Amino acid sequence: MNLKKLHEDSSGVQAKTIFSASEGKVISLQILKNNRLKEHITKVPAMLLCISGEAVYEDENNTKISLFSGDFTEIKPDVKHWVDGIENCNLLLIK
């Protein structure tokens, strides 16, 4: 299966759970160019991994990280954050 085939091209931001276990899950995210995964908070530690394209992760602590294919960042619990699609991108969120 291919991550890009999980998402419809018409929506700017999409999330699909691709693996779920008793202690966590993996979510495939697609963010199209000039779209934003809106501000939110996670209650558990997470990792955001860029599979393709380009995105920018930002948080309320003034962290700003450009993500390209193969790049990843840790997302700390209880920190407001958001992600912008600079180019069409596919990401994995691992919680």
FENVEN-V272700 format. One record per residue. N is the residue number from 1. PHI is phi in whole degrees, 0 to 359 (none if undefined). D_CENTER is the distance of its C-alpha to the mean C-alpha in whole Angstrom. Layout:
BEGIN
n phi d_center
N PHI D_CENTER
N PHI D_CENTER
END
This chain:
BEGIN
n phi d_center
1 none 19
2 244 16
3 303 13
4 297 14
5 283 16
6 283 14
7 245 14
8 281 16
9 285 16
10 280 18
11 265 15
12 293 13
13 224 10
14 223 10
15 226 8
16 224 11
17 288 12
18 249 13
19 204 15
20 225 16
21 230 19
22 296 21
23 249 19
24 176 16
25 202 13
26 238 10
27 240 8
28 271 7
29 245 5
30 238 7
31 235 8
32 279 11
33 310 13
34 67 14
35 243 12
36 230 10
37 281 8
38 298 11
39 306 12
40 198 12
41 232 13
42 256 12
43 270 15
44 234 15
45 299 13
46 214 10
47 232 9
48 249 5
49 242 7
50 276 7
51 269 10
52 207 11
53 84 12
54 216 11
55 221 8
56 234 9
57 267 8
58 223 11
59 221 13
60 292 16
61 266 18
62 67 18
63 282 15
64 220 14
65 230 12
66 280 12
67 242 10
68 242 12
69 312 12
70 94 13
71 278 12
72 215 10
73 215 10
74 276 11
75 246 10
76 278 14
77 297 15
78 63 16
79 243 15
80 295 14
81 211 11
82 206 9
83 224 7
84 254 9
85 275 9
86 277 13
87 233 13
88 308 12
89 220 9
90 241 8
91 226 5
92 246 6
93 253 5
94 247 9
95 241 11
END
